[in-house]
Amino acid sequence: MSASMLDNQIPILWTFRRCPYAMRTRLAIKASGIEVYLREIVLRHKPSEFVSDSPKATVPVLKLTNGKILEESIDIMRWALEQNDPNDWLQILEKRKEYSERFLTNLDGPFKNDLDRYKYASRYGLENTESLVHREEGSKFLSQINRWLKETPHLSGERQGFLDIASLPFVRQFRIADPEWFDQQDWPQLHTWLQAFLAWDQFSLIMEKFKPWDSTQGEGILF
């Protein structure tokens, strides 16, 4: 079988290293053991091939071998883990379906909205006082996470699972906005949970820096 035919049997993942949506997809893909061709992009210089694959041009995007395009990070996570889920990360989605759906809706909806307007206030034309309102609102969600973590060491139960991997990159972003303030908050369980994630070798692995993709790199970096 030729190299080009083998290449066509490997999906292509368009990604941006620091994007939390992309982080969680890379974590799920790495956990599944499925190989993809990783194509790192620079958001201000998006390759025409990326825009052609996904006209909405937001990362992550997974192009499957049959040409199908997955444009939502949760869909990419599910797809990867449905192929192979050695750590049973998907288990929580079936075991506590309503809880999981509600959590993910709040995470990717109201919490992400508050995170963006807190961390990137100038992008939204907000004054500092307005930004702090969003910090306060986002903190309510984090306080709820801390309460849940008093019951089990992970959001998904006794072991790390889908809900942890889906949310931790965003909690990391919230902390980055003002680490000193964040670390002073009375969230002992959440701090322990986040620090364990940041020290995790798999997180370091998926945060490796890659040169932005261009056509001279062929299909991309085998990830």
Phi and psi in degrees as a GROMACS rama.xvg file:
@    title "Ramachandran Plot"
@    xaxis  label "Phi"
@    yaxis  label "Psi"
@TYPE xy
-72.4717  160.742  SER-2
-61.4219  -36.9028  ALA-3
-66.9958  -35.1736  SER-4
-68.972  -38.1684  MET-5
-65.0905  -39.9916  LEU-6
-58.1465  -38.2511  ASP-7
-69.684  -10.855  ASN-8
-95.534  4.12306  GLN-9
-117.382  124.368  ILE-10
-62.5438  161.01  PRO-11
-113.939  126.298  ILE-12
-109.917  114.289  LEU-13
-86.4006  129.17  TRP-14
-148.079  165.484  THR-15
-134.565  122.125  PHE-16
-49.9428  -45.0612  ARG-17
-89.8139  -3.17321  ARG-18
-76.1122  123.509  CYS-19
-62.998  -32.2314  PRO-20
-62.3639  -43.5537  TYR-21
-69.0744  -35.803  ALA-22
-57.8351  -47.3543  MET-23
-69.1919  -29.7263  ARG-24
-70.7731  -39.7416  THR-25
-64.3888  -37.6868  ARG-26
-62.811  -43.7769  LEU-27
-67.6596  -41.4608  ALA-28
-64.3841  -44.1932  ILE-29
-63.3812  -40.4216  LYS-30
-65.4718  -33.4575  ALA-31
-72.8109  -22.0242  SER-32
81.7976  3.17735  GLY-33
-79.1862  134.72  ILE-34
-85.5612  139.248  GLU-35
-133.815  159.759  VAL-36
-89.7418  116.428  TYR-37
-87.6248  130.714  LEU-38
-123.468  101.543  ARG-39
-74.5177  136.061  GLU-40
-122.166  159.941  ILE-41
-103.019  122.184  VAL-42
-61.0753  -30.2608  LEU-43
-84.5103  -7.54038  ARG-44
-135.278  69.5244  HIS-45
-75.2705  127.623  LYS-46
-61.9421  146.093  PRO-47
-61.6665  -31.0849  SER-48
-64.7819  -35.7066  GLU-49
-66.3924  -47.4724  PHE-50
-64.4981  -34.1884  VAL-51
-65.8542  -40.7499  SER-52
-68.4611  -37.2531  ASP-53
-144.493  93.6488  SER-54
-55.5724  -25.9162  PRO-55
-73.5442  -18.0503  LYS-56
55.816  45.0821  ALA-57
-123.762  140.595  THR-58
-88.3315  155.673  VAL-59
-85.3195  159.587  PRO-60
-136.036  132.85  VAL-61
-115.972  123.343  LEU-62
-101.399  112.191  LYS-63
-76.2598  166.11  LEU-64
-66.7194  -20.9568  THR-65
-89.3252  4.80805  ASN-66
93.2879  -11.3692  GLY-67
-64.6303  142.586  LYS-68
-112.306  127.572  ILE-69
-107.071  122.899  LEU-70
-113.84  -2.95339  GLU-71
-112.209  133.02  GLU-72
-60.3466  -39.6751  SER-73
-63.0491  -38.7364  ILE-74
-65.0644  -39.081  ASP-75
-67.2208  -42.1376  ILE-76
-58.9945  -48.5877  MET-77
-61.1002  -44.6466  ARG-78
-59.0482  -48.6711  TRP-79
-60.6788  -46.5163  ALA-80
-74.6962  -24.1109  LEU-81
-71.3745  -23.7471  GLU-82
-75.3499  -40.4819  GLN-83
-162.375  123.138  ASN-84
-132.553  70.1096  ASP-85
-64.4384  -22.4437  PRO-86
-99.8913  4.82912  ASN-87
58.0988  39.8157  ASP-88
-66.6975  -29.2939  TRP-89
-76.9875  -13.5859  LEU-90
-54.2305  -41.1852  GLN-91
-62.7981  -30.4974  ILE-92
-67.327  -28.3978  LEU-93
-92.5712  -39.8345  GLU-94
-66.4342  -40.7139  LYS-95
-132.464  69.4754  ARG-96
-61.7311  -50.2871  LYS-97
-64.4109  -44.8249  GLU-98
-58.6778  -44.4572  TYR-99
-64.8426  -45.4345  SER-100
-63.2762  -41.7387  GLU-101
-65.2938  -42.5499  ARG-102
-61.9913  -48.7346  PHE-103
-65.5939  -35.2324  LEU-104
-64.6287  -43.5455  THR-105
-69.5111  -36.8568  ASN-106
-64.0853  -53.9711  LEU-107
-82.3767  -9.53113  ASP-108
-102.958  -98.9309  GLY-109
-57.2826  -43.4906  PRO-110
-65.7252  -45.0811  PHE-111
-63.3002  -36.9482  LYS-112
-60.9362  -45.3604  ASN-113
-69.2738  -39.5576  ASP-114
-58.3455  -47.9282  LEU-115
-61.7505  -42.5775  ASP-116
-78.9931  -15.1162  ARG-117
-86.1766  -51.8164  TYR-118
-75.9363  -33.2957  LYS-119
-120.33  48.2673  TYR-120
-55.0876  -43.1426  ALA-121
-64.2857  -31.3604  SER-122
-62.356  -30.5625  ARG-123
-101.166  8.09231  TYR-124
67.0629  32.8167  GLY-125
-99.4131  143.275  LEU-126
-76.2987  165.078  GLU-127
-58.8783  -40.849  ASN-128
-63.2466  -36.3347  THR-129
-69.4305  -38.7199  GLU-130
-60.7965  -40.3326  SER-131
-68.4076  -25.956  LEU-132
-63.0081  -42.1826  VAL-133
-70.1288  -32.6682  HIS-134
-62.64  -41.3592  ARG-135
-64.3634  -43.2531  GLU-136
-65.6008  -43.2709  GLU-137
-64.3226  -32.609  GLY-138
-63.9812  -28.7453  SER-139
-62.9216  -39.5794  LYS-140
-66.8658  -40.696  PHE-141
-66.8839  -36.5729  LEU-142
-63.4324  -37.0779  SER-143
-66.3544  -41.4267  GLN-144
-59.2019  -43.6996  ILE-145
-60.0896  -38.3265  ASN-146
-66.2429  -42.2066  ARG-147
-62.2663  -37.8754  TRP-148
-73.1942  -10.6906  LEU-149
-73.6087  -24.0402  LYS-150
-87.9819  -39.2446  GLU-151
-140.83  152.96  THR-152
-68.0387  -15.7348  PRO-153
-136.274  156.668  HIS-154
-63.1198  -28.1369  LEU-155
-89.7622  2.33751  SER-156
124.253  -141.606  GLY-157
-72.6238  -22.3589  GLU-158
-124.845  155.733  ARG-159
-59.2455  140.739  GLN-160
-151.497  -160.711  GLY-161
-56.0002  -44.7471  PHE-162
-67.3515  -34.2893  LEU-163
-66.2075  -49.6236  ASP-164
-65.286  -35.0024  ILE-165
-68.9054  -30.2449  ALA-166
-103.493  -30.7469  SER-167
-58.526  -39.0089  LEU-168
-59.7908  -30.4674  PRO-169
-79.3209  -35.8913  PHE-170
-64.5206  -38.8279  VAL-171
-58.0671  -44.1022  ARG-172
-62.2955  -40.3509  GLN-173
-61.9508  -41.2761  PHE-174
-65.8828  -40.2832  ARG-175
-59.2921  -30.6677  ILE-176
-58.4206  -35.6124  ALA-177
-161.721  82.0079  ASP-178
-57.4531  -39.5507  PRO-179
-62.8705  -46.192  GLU-180
-63.0464  -46.5682  TRP-181
-58.1968  -46.4834  PHE-182
-68.5922  -16.792  ASP-183
-86.4215  -8.57343  GLN-184
-75.0732  148.46  GLN-185
-82.5799  68.6837  ASP-186
-127.794  63.1202  TRP-187
-58.3624  -42.0065  PRO-188
-67.7207  -40.8242  GLN-189
-65.0409  -41.9401  LEU-190
-60.8729  -43.9794  HIS-191
-62.2467  -44.6906  THR-192
-60.8508  -46.727  TRP-193
-68.0845  -44.308  LEU-194
-63.8221  -35.6598  GLN-195
-63.5778  -38.5542  ALA-196
-64.7533  -45.758  PHE-197
-65.7228  -28.0994  LEU-198
-89.985  -5.27375  ALA-199
-68.0149  131.992  TRP-200
-63.1218  -31.6771  ASP-201
-66.4919  -34.667  GLN-202
-66.0519  -44.8785  PHE-203
-59.0276  -38.7213  SER-204
-63.6999  -44.3633  LEU-205
-80.0819  -7.75864  ILE-206
-98.2727  10.0129  MET-207
-57.7806  141.365  GLU-208
-85.0125  134.328  LYS-209
-125.932  148.687  PHE-210
-65.3326  138.213  LYS-211
-54.7355  139.953  PRO-212
-72.2127  142.024  TRP-213
-143.01  172.762  ASP-214
-64.089  -18.0696  SER-215
-71.6223  -14.9265  THR-216
-88.9802  4.50081  GLN-217
70.5123  -138.127  GLY-218
-69.8225  -27.1756  GLU-219
134.663  -168.316  GLY-220
-89.6903  126.728  ILE-221
-69.789  119.715  LEU-222
